[in-house]
Amino acid sequence: YCKPGRMADTLAAILSDRARAGVRVLFLHDAFGSQDLTEGYLDSLRAAGVRIAIFRPVHWYSLHKAQSRSHIRVVVVDGRVGYTGGFGIDDKWFGNGHARDQWRDTNVRFTGSAVAQLQATFAAGWAEATGQLLTGELFFPRVPPADDPAQLAALFHSAPTIGSTPAERYLALSIAGARRTLYIANSYFVPDEDFRRLLVRAAKRGVDVRVLTAGPRTDVEITLLAGRDTYDELLAGGVRVYEYQPTMMHAKTLVVDGSWSSIGTMNFDNRSMVFNDESNLLVLDPVVGARMDSLFLDDLRYAKEIRRPEFDRRGVVERLLEQGAALWGRLL
């Protein structure tokens, strides 16, 4: 996701400087998500030596692939440091996530063997876009043993497939495995019937199930409305739902029992789980889990809990809008 502005200009300056210094800089952008970047912007990068490729440009002969987008966020430095999360290249990602037009997001920086897995997700997209395979120690250097071998992490790359998807299986197993707490922060929360059933089952077996999603500052209102159409069932089943109030909440995280965490790009909707390429770092570690719990609970200070008595008083028009939006749930 890219738009012109101060952040895009800053990134261009950094990439151009590194390319001129002899660093091999590869920039892969999705044709849909970065359509606002101008040819002038891209030409300036090319002039500095940055290699640019576009993922799945839309043509009449490739319309069957038009809805399957690259939603991954990959930054890999020297094959040793990786970043992923909900971030994009836009000025809305400046700020503290508590003021209007300063989006709230969660991202992760990591080292270790999972970086090579993140690099592999980039390499898969680069190969499709250019026909070039990225191999060798320049992109996949030997990584020394981790400082703390007890910290287990892996990069989960989900891509469209036939039948149940890896994204659906990962999320179903994470929910089914919860025994004490299940905290989900997700900007586009439209769980289908099966996932609603899993969440309610978790709550009924005594798990503290809480969901934080976008509120009135959402950038995609139809998704908010479709998500609200599921609240009745979730609230009746014991799931607690919160909507973030100050600004757009764009994070995509999950933490189970304070130990199993996920930070990345995957939304809790059919588009992410079925149509898009997504990247999430999965971590099995109580220290990281405690940090994720703390972040989630702190965000609730800026959120409004949806309570049944008040929610039941919403008007007929709101209910009709929610039901209408829910009809598009498979595409959201």
Steps between C-alpha positions, in 0.01 A plus 500: 500500500673817382398860455702812415606715793776563752542131590521394136754775432708399802499138391601596145792704633623210715463238227670724244789573736556130571477406133758763408723360775497162328232324701276279290153648558190318374158665527190288429165675514147375453323643195182571694634613837760739360312634200533857631879500463589704192725390218720797588549362850591155367724644229700690762564172683602326179740782418674441833540130427200357686347198326121526488239237420122511511292213637208384283427802283139492386451407132197364320674164457577469873169607650466156662788601729386857562342434839805313637732771627830516684412629845836399652736752657863400461807697592818290515840658561813303407306177545535541878235746621133477410192715548135424441166621632214722393710799392483664160678787330276794584509796736215350707762266652679795662380586849397314815183320393286701740419803286275525199682430170784329693418132462550246779707205376722220629820392327790273587877509449678166532822313432587133475398225260147639453654785298588254223135389496390863463754543220350191334155662491658795320688267267177323403335828400815622324522178299140536383546865409839476329575135427820535704578264788681652797752251639843488660658645811440860396130451568516197730817530711591242760341611826687443828315316781248713686609674819198349673416161345193480725332768288322319219371693198407431140372707213159390379442575130145434388402499133179416312434132444217253435300375797576610854789744506805503729370826646168341598670196653749711698226722640269209582776315686601814691144559621438132580825484698413787735452399864514824702511813284449586133558863402442593136573847360392525138406796288261316267310249711237306304505142635296247307263251662770242572733751667214650701424151626866446596516829689178427689618149587819645643304746714268224623789282614617786722747684276507880538431582132530866404499661155622853426410636158460829317231743610342815359832618347520196271615553143271224364151551637343203321741268683414657835129454427546138392699433815231655718251258349687223686501672841163364617616141475842569652370705792232241577773235503718684751751663266590857599529746210661845502522774235800733493393864523774764438606402148517207259620184675695309236686236707473128427612309809400201707629370832391171661556421868775762518735273305395452135511827306445614144594839353457568133275591210214251513154640566219302658298492178454282196712722276813447709438133567404399145603758240815680617865418559566575868801500736483443877776437751393222738676491837487244779650686795356622834706820503369606158154378600502716814597801288217429257252463787615834638464676163151359454376594846647850466311547171175421679541829689429674168217269397128474564367164610191392309241402759180316411241735657632801308573303183147359499360855489651583161247602238338314216705687239827399669392136511402503133834656405685234700301220338558647155874531561513142628377376161839608362689323778667245271667782305601725791 
